[in-house]
């Protein structure tokens, strides 16, 4: 079972107050991932911008990098440079030792997160040794501690992700478009849920860091204005989470619309 699957299992079980047990043992093809009680079936998959994902794979085949000078793991997002609409390939791993040094400086200052954009201006003119200014210079757009990853890896790591340049799209419904696009492309993800005795058919989508609109919804406590068109797929509930925010998810049903669940709430 992958870490993403385990986190989805935990969220769904706590949000619904029901037992969620592993069904996919790998012994047969096209098995869905989890049973929800006796009447529900759950599949866990990902939403990802395929063009950016391919660029990331070429740029940094290992996105999770061991950090030897940090006390805890960090999730770091960087900007992929672009030439027009073309994503340029950069091996950001060459910058990791310098990024790690800047993150260690943040830890020494007792900071668990790189300041938000609305408070960055004071750092732009600070001393050259300022860790925030250093991170900005390397193309880092956000960085925050992620102690949950220590449990995943056993030791501190830097989870390095990259995104297209530019601003985060403001449209709250882009995640719905992404869900519908993914369902159309990943036919097996919903077909495997149509088995006898399962009247509740649910899919949990994890959004990679490149899906900035989804991460923004999770971070800013916002929800889409419309639900996904999933009736034709026979789905009764859709879940959406953002990789790195392992305790929060949005879920949608025809009856109740979009709802938010968080372990911390």
Secondary structure, DSSP 4 states (H G I P E B T S, - for coil): --HHHHHHHHHHHHHHTS-EEE---SSSTT--SEEETTTEEEEEEEE--HHHHHHHHHH-S--EEE-SS-SS-EEEEEEEPEETTEEPP--GGGGHHHHHHHHHHHHHTT-SBPPPGGG-HHHHTS-TT-HHHHHHHTTEEEEEE-THHHHHHSS-EEEEEEEESSPPP--TTHHHHHHHHHHHH-HHHHHTT--TT--EEEEEEEEPTT-HHHHHHHHHT---SS----GGGT-SEEEEEETT-TTEEEEEETTTEEEEEETT-
